[in-house]
Amino acid sequence: MVKDKPLKVILSTVALALGLVLSLAIGGFSSARPANAANAYDISSYQGYVNDNQASRLKNEVNFMILKAENGGLYQDQQFDHNAYEMQKNNIPYGAYDYSTYANPAQAQEEAQALYQRAPQADFYVNDSEENDAGDQYNDSTQAWANEIHQVTRKPAILYSGTYFMNTHTTPQTRNAYDGLWVAQYGAEPNPAYHYDLWQYTDQHYSPALGESVDASVFPDGNDKPMSFWTGNGQSSDDHAQPIHVTKVTKPVKPVKPIKPVVKPIVRRHRRHYTHKVRKSASVKINTVNKKNNKKSNHNARNMNTRRNRQVRQARQKEAWQTAVRKHRRQASKLYRKTKKNVQAHKHSVKIIYNPHYYRSKRIDYLKVIGQNGINLYTMNGKYFDHVDPGTVLTVYRFMTVYHPSTGYMTKSVGIHYGHRDLFTSRKDLVQWYKYQNQNN
């Protein structure tokens, strides 16, 4: 047994060393991020407003972001400018993508140029091609999109689509026109006949920084693009991105504890512990029922009184309001008839005193608007017609007497604009007598 002890020590030491080597090897070849992490998120206005705190926390979750910039060349994403500002503020590399809707090569070039103009600070540009609106010209249009990006910038052009659409609609020439391919397939890692550089593996990845589920992408196995390809010139070219192996994480199910049956002990009591129930007489039962019914009826009566009082109060208020309206209308009508009758009866015998603040001379042919905010024009029926800016010269057709039903005031303060038959004020602080012949001299 003494001779066997050194042998056991040697064997245990060798086993420990092998375990350390295997753990280091596994740790060296695996990603630095957890198995359910992502290299990139792509977001749009659907995720809503991203504040500064959320943007700063995104640095700890992804290597770069992909932001939606436009939907075709005409419609810009509502949150893109703000999201791009937050990425630049927090030093997060980002790319911009265009949900393409082009129908020919010319429109494809316009969309690519619009994307670059909207996002000149982006590190790469993505053609999100999920629909074929160009028909037989799809591949020519998609290649024209990439060529236009290469004309305006040296940054990478990326083609994005689902694996099925990519396989059935794109040709090798179209895929080779782009600097990289980004494919979407939820579930198993895709294995197409062509090489791709980024894999969108889910649309239900929970981001702690944003507090919601987002689209997440990872680098596939065999990735040969350096990280600087996606993040610009900030990193060296030999800094290759490490792939992240996606594993499905399920929450552990807590074992259900068996429910123990509750067994009540049988207690034997002496006869003296039991008490006999005393039966209530019929009269006691009747009195109890009557008391309960009286309580219910009193409660219902109080509720009915409250509702009835409220209805009566509302009816009285409505009636008082209608009475006041009728009284006001009668008074206004009576005043109108009285004033009109007096004016017609004493039209030639009574001298009317006009307001000195208004023009009323028949010799006035032109009035110039001097009011700071201009004046409003009205039709003969009193409806608003137009607005006149300061400095406008109005031609006076004639002055007329106007009755104001609200005050009963008679005045000749309103002129008629020649040609339109619309009324305007001739108040001296808003319009000024204008001699047109003096200006010609």
C-alpha positions as semicolon CSV with decimal commas, in nm:
position;residue;x (nm);y (nm);z (nm)
1;M;0,000;0,000;0,000
2;V;0,293;0,230;0,058
3;K;0,421;0,157;-0,292
4;D;0,077;0,226;-0,448
5;K;0,044;0,573;-0,291
6;P;0,300;0,753;-0,517
7;L;0,134;0,598;-0,823
8;K;-0,207;0,734;-0,718
9;V;-0,061;1,081;-0,664
10;I;0,100;1,078;-1,012
11;L;-0,223;0,967;-1,179
12;S;-0,432;1,233;-1,003
13;T;-0,179;1,502;-1,103
14;V;-0,188;1,396;-1,469
15;A;-0,570;1,396;-1,469
16;L;-0,576;1,747;-1,319
17;A;-0,332;1,876;-1,581
18;L;-0,535;1,725;-1,863
19;G;-0,849;1,890;-1,729
20;L;-0,680;2,232;-1,719
21;V;-0,551;2,192;-2,073
22;L;-0,895;2,096;-2,204
23;S;-1,063;2,384;-2,024
24;L;-0,811;2,634;-2,163
25;A;-0,845;2,490;-2,510
26;I;-1,223;2,513;-2,501
27;G;-1,211;2,865;-2,359
28;G;-0,956;2,977;-2,617
29;F;-1,156;2,864;-2,920
30;S;-1,499;2,974;-2,794
31;S;-1,635;3,327;-2,812
32;A;-1,580;3,573;-2,532
33;R;-1,957;3,637;-2,526
34;P;-2,215;3,396;-2,378
35;A;-2,379;3,138;-2,601
36;N;-2,702;3,339;-2,642
37;A;-2,530;3,670;-2,730
38;A;-2,526;3,847;-3,068
39;N;-2,273;4,033;-3,277
40;A;-2,527;4,283;-3,411
41;Y;-2,885;4,408;-3,365
42;D;-3,089;4,569;-3,642
43;I;-3,352;4,819;-3,526
44;S;-3,593;5,070;-3,679
45;S;-3,872;5,303;-3,568
46;Y;-4,063;4,989;-3,465
47;Q;-3,843;4,970;-3,153
48;G;-3,934;5,330;-3,070
49;Y;-3,716;5,592;-2,904
50;V;-3,368;5,484;-2,791
51;N;-3,238;5,708;-2,512
52;D;-2,879;5,779;-2,420
53;N;-2,873;5,531;-2,131
54;Q;-2,994;5,247;-2,355
55;A;-2,742;5,335;-2,626
56;S;-2,453;5,335;-2,379
57;R;-2,555;4,989;-2,253
58;L;-2,568;4,851;-2,607
59;K;-2,187;4,868;-2,620
60;N;-2,175;4,576;-2,377
61;E;-2,409;4,358;-2,588
62;V;-2,306;4,388;-2,954
63;N;-2,008;4,475;-3,172
64;F;-2,209;4,703;-3,403
65;M;-2,565;4,808;-3,488
66;I;-2,761;4,809;-3,815
67;L;-3,014;5,094;-3,840
68;K;-3,302;5,130;-4,083
69;A;-3,257;5,455;-4,276
70;E;-3,526;5,448;-4,542
71;N;-3,809;5,259;-4,703
72;G;-3,731;5,312;-5,067
73;G;-3,571;5,638;-5,171
74;L;-3,864;5,859;-5,071
75;Y;-3,949;5,764;-4,711
76;Q;-3,699;5,805;-4,428
77;D;-3,730;5,608;-4,108
78;Q;-3,866;5,832;-3,832
79;Q;-3,607;5,735;-3,570
80;F;-3,298;5,705;-3,791
81;D;-3,151;6,052;-3,731
82;H;-3,188;6,014;-3,355
83;N;-3,059;5,656;-3,350
84;A;-2,756;5,750;-3,562
85;Y;-2,683;6,041;-3,328
86;E;-2,692;5,812;-3,023
87;M;-2,462;5,558;-3,192
88;Q;-2,206;5,827;-3,280
89;K;-2,232;5,982;-2,934
90;N;-2,158;5,648;-2,764
91;N;-1,893;5,536;-3,019
92;I;-2,096;5,238;-3,144
93;P;-2,022;5,141;-3,506
94;Y;-2,333;5,115;-3,719
95;G;-2,451;5,040;-4,070
96;A;-2,755;5,178;-4,250
97;Y;-3,000;4,974;-4,454
98;D;-3,256;5,054;-4,721
99;Y;-3,573;4,846;-4,747
100;S;-3,558;4,852;-5,126
101;T;-3,865;4,896;-5,345
102;Y;-3,704;4,977;-5,681
103;A;-3,866;4,862;-6,005
104;N;-3,576;4,924;-6,246
105;P;-3,200;4,997;-6,239
106;A;-3,253;5,375;-6,244
107;Q;-3,468;5,364;-5,931
108;A;-3,216;5,132;-5,765
109;Q;-2,940;5,389;-5,822
110;E;-3,160;5,665;-5,678
111;E;-3,233;5,459;-5,366
112;A;-2,865;5,382;-5,309
113;Q;-2,769;5,747;-5,354
114;A;-3,047;5,857;-5,117
115;L;-2,925;5,607;-4,856
116;Y;-2,571;5,745;-4,870
117;Q;-2,695;6,104;-4,844
118;R;-2,906;6,016;-4,539
119;A;-2,626;5,822;-4,367
120;P;-2,285;5,952;-4,477
121;Q;-2,128;5,851;-4,141
122;A;-2,238;5,486;-4,159
123;D;-1,968;5,218;-4,168
124;F;-2,145;5,005;-4,433
125;Y;-2,464;5,010;-4,640
126;V;-2,720;4,730;-4,670
127;N;-2,967;4,659;-4,949
128;D;-3,260;4,495;-4,768
129;S;-3,406;4,310;-5,068
130;E;-3,706;4,101;-4,963
131;E;-3,947;4,162;-5,254
132;N;-3,913;4,153;-5,630
133;D;-4,079;4,467;-5,768
134;A;-3,855;4,478;-6,078
135;G;-3,959;4,151;-6,242
136;D;-3,707;4,039;-6,502
137;Q;-3,490;4,343;-6,423
138;Y;-3,440;4,241;-6,059
139;N;-3,079;4,123;-6,087
140;D;-2,978;4,418;-6,306
141;S;-3,141;4,657;-6,060
142;T;-2,982;4,491;-5,758
143;Q;-2,640;4,508;-5,921
144;A;-2,700;4,875;-6,008
145;W;-2,771;4,942;-5,638
146;A;-2,429;4,801;-5,537
147;N;-2,248;4,979;-5,823
148;E;-2,396;5,312;-5,716
149;I;-2,273;5,263;-5,358
150;H;-1,926;5,181;-5,491
151;Q;-1,937;5,501;-5,698
152;V;-2,006;5,734;-5,404
153;T;-1,804;5,562;-5,127
154;R;-1,539;5,298;-5,058
155;K;-1,738;5,151;-4,769
156;P;-1,881;4,799;-4,804
157;A;-2,212;4,726;-4,976
158;I;-2,408;4,437;-4,818
159;L;-2,697;4,239;-4,967
160;Y;-2,958;4,113;-4,719
161;S;-3,242;3,868;-4,775
162;G;-3,389;3,542;-4,653
163;T;-3,217;3,226;-4,766
164;Y;-3,512;3,116;-4,981
165;F;-3,538;3,451;-5,160
166;M;-3,161;3,471;-5,198
167;N;-3,148;3,124;-5,350
168;T;-3,439;3,171;-5,591
169;H;-3,396;3,531;-5,710
170;T;-3,027;3,626;-5,705
171;T;-2,761;3,510;-5,950
172;P;-2,391;3,458;-5,872
173;Q;-2,313;3,781;-6,060
174;T;-2,555;3,974;-5,836
175;R;-2,411;3,826;-5,516
176;N;-2,054;3,893;-5,632
177;A;-2,139;4,260;-5,694
178;Y;-2,163;4,307;-5,315
179;D;-1,883;4,306;-5,060
180;G;-2,074;4,080;-4,824
181;L;-2,394;3,879;-4,784
182;W;-2,629;3,885;-4,486
183;V;-2,887;3,606;-4,477
184;A;-3,185;3,545;-4,250
185;Q;-3,296;3,201;-4,139
186;Y;-3,452;3,125;-3,803
187;G;-3,358;2,786;-3,666
188;A;-3,064;2,582;-3,788
189;E;-2,760;2,758;-3,932
190;P;-2,802;2,789;-4,311
191;N;-2,569;2,602;-4,544
192;P;-2,620;2,743;-4,895
193;A;-2,396;2,685;-5,196
194;Y;-2,248;3,035;-5,166
195;H;-2,048;3,201;-4,889
196;Y;-2,218;3,447;-4,656
197;D;-2,078;3,672;-4,384
198;L;-2,359;3,746;-4,135
199;W;-2,650;3,535;-4,016
200;Q;-2,973;3,675;-3,870
201;Y;-3,081;3,382;-3,660
202;T;-3,379;3,519;-3,465
203;D;-3,626;3,803;-3,430
204;Q;-3,697;3,725;-3,063
205;H;-3,360;3,799;-2,901
206;Y;-3,416;3,985;-2,576
207;S;-3,192;4,289;-2,534
208;P;-3,147;4,396;-2,169
209;A;-3,032;4,740;-2,283
210;L;-3,344;4,808;-2,491
211;G;-3,579;4,608;-2,271
212;E;-3,748;4,430;-2,565
213;S;-3,699;4,161;-2,827
214;V;-3,504;4,254;-3,140
215;D;-3,358;4,097;-3,454
216;A;-3,016;3,954;-3,374
217;S;-2,734;3,839;-3,601
218;V;-2,410;3,649;-3,548
219;F;-2,102;3,562;-3,753
220;P;-2,132;3,212;-3,904
221;D;-1,874;2,938;-3,887
222;G;-1,593;2,995;-4,133
223;N;-1,624;3,373;-4,121
224;D;-1,329;3,536;-4,299
225;K;-1,420;3,904;-4,260
226;P;-1,221;4,107;-4,005
227;M;-1,409;4,311;-3,750
228;S;-1,281;4,629;-3,918
229;F;-1,488;4,532;-4,223
230;W;-1,803;4,606;-4,020
231;T;-1,674;4,876;-3,786
232;G;-1,466;5,086;-4,027
233;N;-1,094;5,160;-3,981
234;G;-1,101;5,159;-3,606
235;Q;-0,946;4,808;-3,576
236;S;-0,662;4,629;-3,751
237;S;-0,729;4,409;-4,052
238;D;-0,603;4,094;-3,880
239;D;-0,860;4,126;-3,602
240;H;-1,100;3,860;-3,729
241;A;-1,442;3,839;-3,577
242;Q;-1,500;3,527;-3,372
243;P;-1,814;3,328;-3,453
244;I;-2,076;3,285;-3,186
245;H;-2,238;2,943;-3,171
246;V;-2,608;2,983;-3,109
247;T;-2,764;2,738;-2,872
248;K;-3,122;2,722;-2,769
249;V;-3,149;2,819;-2,406
250;T;-3,444;2,691;-2,211
251;K;-3,536;2,789;-1,860
252;P;-3,504;2,505;-1,607
253;V;-3,836;2,377;-1,486
254;K;-3,874;2,372;-1,112
255;P;-3,978;2,033;-0,978
256;V;-4,329;2,028;-0,842
257;K;-4,343;1,937;-0,478
258;P;-4,592;1,662;-0,400
259;I;-4,890;1,782;-0,205
260;K;-4,910;1,611;0,130
261;P;-5,260;1,509;0,226
262;V;-5,386;1,690;0,534
263;V;-5,498;1,434;0,787
264;K;-5,690;1,573;1,080
265;P;-5,643;1,377;1,398
266;I;-5,949;1,220;1,546
267;V;-6,020;1,381;1,882
268;R;-6,242;1,194;2,121
269;R;-6,437;1,426;2,343
270;H;-6,626;1,360;2,657
271;R;-6,998;1,388;2,646
272;R;-6,995;1,705;2,847
273;H;-6,803;1,895;2,572
274;Y;-7,094;1,874;2,329
275;T;-7,364;2,142;2,344
276;H;-7,711;2,100;2,213
277;K;-7,835;2,347;1,949
278;V;-8,130;2,557;2,050
279;R;-8,390;2,582;1,779
280;K;-8,518;2,933;1,706
281;S;-8,889;2,984;1,719
282;A;-9,088;3,085;1,409
283;S;-9,147;3,439;1,541
284;V;-8,772;3,501;1,583
285;K;-8,706;3,386;1,226
286;I;-8,976;3,616;1,087
287;N;-8,838;3,918;1,275
288;T;-8,487;3,850;1,141
289;V;-8,611;3,830;0,781
290;N;-8,810;4,153;0,822
291;K;-8,505;4,341;0,949
292;K;-8,299;4,228;0,649
293;N;-8,573;4,329;0,407
294;N;-8,608;4,668;0,573
295;K;-8,233;4,733;0,535
296;K;-8,244;4,643;0,165
297;S;-8,550;4,856;0,098
298;N;-8,400;5,158;0,279
299;H;-8,077;5,124;0,077
300;N;-8,269;5,100;-0,251
301;A;-8,483;5,397;-0,156
302;R;-8,177;5,611;-0,085
303;N;-8,030;5,516;-0,422
304;M;-8,355;5,592;-0,601
305;N;-8,377;5,929;-0,429
306;T;-8,021;6,013;-0,529
307;R;-8,082;5,924;-0,894
308;R;-8,417;6,104;-0,898
309;N;-8,268;6,417;-0,747
310;R;-7,988;6,418;-0,999
311;Q;-8,232;6,380;-1,289
312;V;-8,455;6,656;-1,154
313;R;-8,156;6,886;-1,107
314;Q;-8,035;6,824;-1,462
315;A;-8,384;6,883;-1,605
316;R;-8,414;7,213;-1,417
317;Q;-8,074;7,330;-1,539
318;K;-8,166;7,244;-1,898
319;E;-8,499;7,423;-1,869
320;A;-8,336;7,733;-1,717
321;W;-8,078;7,745;-1,997
322;Q;-8,347;7,713;-2,266
323;T;-8,550;7,988;-2,099
324;A;-8,249;8,221;-2,093
325;V;-8,181;8,154;-2,462
326;R;-8,543;8,227;-2,559
327;K;-8,541;8,546;-2,353
328;H;-8,219;8,666;-2,515
329;R;-8,357;8,597;-2,862
330;R;-8,678;8,787;-2,787
331;Q;-8,483;9,087;-2,659
332;A;-8,252;9,089;-2,959
333;S;-8,542;9,060;-3,204
334;K;-8,737;9,335;-3,025
335;L;-8,434;9,565;-3,030
336;Y;-8,378;9,496;-3,399
337;R;-8,739;9,573;-3,494
338;K;-8,748;9,885;-3,278
339;T;-8,423;10,024;-3,416
340;K;-8,517;9,946;-3,776
341;K;-8,859;10,108;-3,732
342;N;-8,714;10,424;-3,579
343;V;-8,454;10,460;-3,852
344;Q;-8,712;10,419;-4,127
345;A;-8,956;10,663;-3,961
346;H;-8,696;10,936;-3,896
347;K;-8,476;10,870;-4,193
348;H;-8,506;11,218;-4,338
349;S;-8,581;11,417;-4,022
350;V;-8,322;11,284;-3,779
351;K;-7,957;11,370;-3,824
352;I;-7,736;11,067;-3,765
353;I;-7,412;11,132;-3,576
354;Y;-7,141;10,915;-3,729
355;N;-6,836;10,782;-3,554
356;P;-6,542;11,015;-3,622
357;H;-6,294;10,728;-3,614
358;Y;-6,421;10,593;-3,946
359;Y;-6,408;10,721;-4,304
360;R;-6,748;10,787;-4,466
361;S;-6,689;11,046;-4,739
362;K;-6,816;10,955;-5,085
363;R;-6,512;11,125;-5,238
364;I;-6,279;10,855;-5,108
365;D;-6,183;10,622;-5,392
366;Y;-5,882;10,441;-5,243
367;L;-5,786;10,324;-4,894
368;K;-5,445;10,181;-4,801
369;V;-5,420;9,913;-4,531
370;I;-5,191;10,037;-4,250
371;G;-5,287;9,796;-3,973
372;Q;-4,996;9,595;-3,839
373;N;-5,176;9,263;-3,893
374;G;-5,379;9,367;-4,198
375;I;-5,758;9,345;-4,217
376;N;-6,019;9,080;-4,297
377;L;-6,273;9,098;-4,581
378;Y;-6,631;8,978;-4,539
379;T;-6,917;8,910;-4,780
380;M;-7,249;9,097;-4,777
381;N;-7,390;8,819;-4,556
382;G;-7,117;8,863;-4,297
383;K;-6,910;8,554;-4,387
384;Y;-6,532;8,575;-4,381
385;F;-6,396;8,611;-4,735
386;D;-6,023;8,690;-4,737
387;H;-5,733;8,854;-4,553
388;V;-5,551;9,165;-4,680
389;D;-5,186;9,225;-4,588
390;P;-5,051;9,564;-4,474
391;G;-4,964;9,801;-4,759
392;T;-5,243;9,683;-4,991
393;V;-5,447;9,956;-5,164
394;L;-5,822;9,886;-5,177
395;T;-6,060;10,048;-5,426
396;V;-6,373;10,179;-5,253
397;Y;-6,691;10,114;-5,446
398;R;-6,931;10,288;-5,206
399;F;-7,000;10,343;-4,839
400;M;-7,312;10,200;-4,682
401;T;-7,497;10,201;-4,352
402;V;-7,464;9,875;-4,161
403;Y;-7,669;9,758;-3,866
404;H;-7,501;9,561;-3,588
405;P;-7,760;9,326;-3,426
406;S;-7,549;9,282;-3,112
407;T;-7,533;9,655;-3,027
408;G;-7,793;9,819;-3,249
409;Y;-7,525;10,072;-3,359
410;M;-7,577;10,249;-3,691
411;T;-7,265;10,350;-3,877
412;K;-7,122;10,408;-4,222
413;S;-6,790;10,260;-4,129
414;V;-6,787;9,976;-4,378
415;G;-6,682;10,009;-4,742
416;I;-6,737;9,773;-5,031
417;H;-6,434;9,652;-5,223
418;Y;-6,479;9,717;-5,590
419;G;-6,508;9,407;-5,803
420;H;-6,577;9,158;-5,521
421;R;-6,864;9,328;-5,335
422;D;-6,701;9,228;-5,008
423;L;-6,707;9,442;-4,694
424;F;-6,407;9,582;-4,510
425;T;-6,357;9,822;-4,225
426;S;-6,278;10,187;-4,285
427;R;-6,145;10,248;-3,938
428;K;-5,876;10,515;-3,953
429;D;-5,623;10,325;-3,745
430;L;-5,646;10,027;-3,985
431;V;-5,682;10,198;-4,325
432;Q;-5,568;10,540;-4,453
433;W;-5,704;10,765;-4,725
434;Y;-5,488;10,712;-5,028
435;K;-5,446;10,958;-5,317
436;Y;-5,352;10,749;-5,611
437;Q;-5,279;11,042;-5,846
438;N;-5,009;11,177;-5,613
439;Q;-4,812;10,854;-5,642
440;N;-4,809;10,880;-6,022
441;N;-4,656;11,225;-6,001
